[in-house]
Amino acid sequence: MAANSSSTAEQDINPWSVAGARDESGNIAQIDYVSLAQKWNTQLIGQDLLDRFEKVTGHKPHRWLRRGLFFSHRDFDKILTKKEKGEPFFLYTGRGPSTGSLHLGHTIPLSFTKWLQDVLDVPLVFMLTDDEKALFKDSLTFEETMQYAMDNAKDIIALGFDVKKTFIYSDLKYVSSHFLMNAWEFGKLVTFNQVRGAFGFNESTNIGRLFFPSVQCVAAFATSYPELWAEEPQKNRSQPIADIACLIPMGIDQDPYFRLLRENSHRMRFPSPKPALIHSKFLTALQGPGGKMSSSEPNSAIFMTDTAKQIKTKINKYAFSGGQVTIEDHRRLGGNPDVDVAYTYLTYFEEDDAKLAEIYTKYKSGELLTGELKAMAIKALQDNVQEFQEKRKLVTDEVLEQFMTPRRLYFAEKTLPIR
Amino acid sequence: MAANSSSTAEQDINPWSVAGARDESGNIAQIDYVSLAQKWNTQLIGQDLLDRFEKVTGHKPHRWLRRGLFFSHRDFDKILTKKEKGEPFFLYTGRGPSTGSLHLGHTIPLSFTKWLQDVLDVPLVFMLTDDEKALFKDSLTFEETMQYAMDNAKDIIALGFDVKKTFIYSDLKYVSSHFLMNAWEFGKLVTFNQVRGAFGFNESTNIGRLFFPSVQCVAAFATSYPELWAEEPQKNRSQPIADIACLIPMGIDQDPYFRLLRENSHRMRFPSPKPALIHSKFLTALQGPGGKMSSSEPNSAIFMTDTAKQIKTKINKYAFSGGQVTIEDHRRLGGNPDVDVAYTYLTYFEEDDAKLAEIYTKYKSGELLTGELKAMAIKALQDNVQEFQEKRKLVTDEVLEQFMTPRRLYFAEKTLPIR
């Protein structure tokens, strides 16, 4: 994001960086998610799908679905059909571990996944891509990123996942023959040309990076790991549970990996159905549109270790405001909630749609001042972070070990078919 | 080897196929090892080096060294210096597993490695590249090649390796964090351009093949695996035994892998010295020069499961002869031992140099007939194969398990420094 540059640029979204479009003056625009969905040929989530979700699950769609934070999908409707028919499926998601604690932007897709786990009542395979992190960052060693994975896993567990239904693993630490064989088998199906097309790799890209997509894709074949799924312990991947689909909640930037997966999953020796995907937008950085919260820019993010006071200071000092410069102007002209970071954060945590609509209207009319809006956002964030910190204290080494031990996962459908 | 083609071709040696040069009539020439050594810039093994070997080790060089079957090297002299100084080093070799039993062409470099293990008194890490085999052969699955690896391992053990000093592993079955981390770290140092240059890969090559060289190279860093080398069990690759060199005996076709290794080993986080290499020629196929024994062409090879009768039949029926068509012509014109397969095989197994020279002279003069020469070769092969078969019977599942269990390997230098 070279704000000083005078050249324009289109928005650039890939698994390793996110930047909004730039105009001639170097201004960064908001991410245009609709054009991204068109470009990548994903389906936007509309009211029809949300209505169907409620009908099938009996649960009101999560506020992040209602408000379009999860805005796009591939074959999510097919997963609902499976749920309707009582057919088994599972969730797969992951995270590239970072040093220190998670920030709010990390927790949103993960909390959403936890909610899906509860509402859909299905197992979850959670991949910590410590290998990817070190491959794509020259200064990091694999030992360091594996340690980050262990630390991050405790934060992830604190978000409330159900241990009976959740296996969390580090790519570097959890090594099994089945895992490796699936990664190789998938890697045998995918050429340099394909990963160049999907990720923008080139001839100078290292072979670790070139191969890594195999590893990221491979958890979608987790039903072929006897240690997790088989009825009886098996020596080989001889008889995976057939036709078990997979739903992957993710940030939209990860879509290139899973396009590759969807294009090739039927070519595996034990073909698996195309995994379904559900895509989130990025949690806006404190500085406003055009980027995402980043661990490497501390003032861009609220961290889950921040104190109430730090949160207050960050929002008051750094949160980009859609309000006017003076109170008089604000009362007269009104604020712009659509670009206001405090308002955006409120949309993530205020459950009550009517209350949120009222805040929107009052801020737009100038009745609600920036300071008042920020105070509401601060309270919401402080509550969320404090609740997290309390849960986090309970995540001991023993709890971590439980989540990270390969073991047969619980399938509700096996014991209680859903009509 | 399209013998019907009328176009000429240079000899083509790579890790996956070997073909001699072809002239306009489609005739395949013998492999030109001297020009190969020049092209790849390896050092030919001369009498000086052999003399030094004898002086340092106190052992007469193996007949396969004396007769130039092991003909080329990189830094083998530096290994002799280490031996002289009593500095530790280890052997690394491997094999791409194949279905069924080993053939004679497989056993020669392995028997030579066993002899080096005895004479140099050093540990050996033995890699079974079952992953490579399935990556480079579309019709094979990883389950199949892993099974081949287990079967081949028993044959390998029957060649006489010392269990105290030998760890044999399958890439697919032996999975450890340290192993993976080294493979990723090495893969991070090597680009697509580099593997394209080394192996002739292109943009349509699959990403499994592109990454595999990392895995093949990684055993050279085995001193950083605490399960094999550390004084005390360690959790991380934090303190490998420094400056332990590695000597890799191999077929010359594998040199591209280890060139890559030598170009990059010093760039690892725990830099390792450039591994030393010692290269063998290929054991000539029964049909004669221009190819090598191949498991997929049963009549090209003597298998270690062949009966005495089968060996006799194969040599009599298929072994390319340098003799004349009639006895009269043979007596008058003499035979050509240099292209005679029976004679070539005798050079592999007849220990007595004087006796071999006599056979050479008598065959060339016509005094020794083709049938007589073949009978000698048959006897030598039958003895060798029978001895193998007797040892092979002793390799039980328990013995296999012993060799394949990661454990601390024995270093003579630790207990008994050599002057």
Interface residues (C-beta under 8 A of the other chain):
Chain A: D131 A134 L135 T141 F142 E143 M146 L172 K173 V175 S176 S177 F179 L180 M181 W184 E185 G187 K188 L189 V190 T191 F192 N193 V195 R196 F201 N202 E203 S204 T205 N206 I207 G208 R209 L210 F211 P213 S214 N236 R237 S238 R269
Chain B: D131 A134 L135 T141 F142 E143 M146 L172 K173 V175 S176 S177 F179 L180 M181 W184 E185 G187 K188 L189 V190 T191 F192 N193 V195 R196 F201 N202 E203 S204 T205 N206 I207 G208 R209 L210 F211 P213 S214 N236 R237 S238 R269
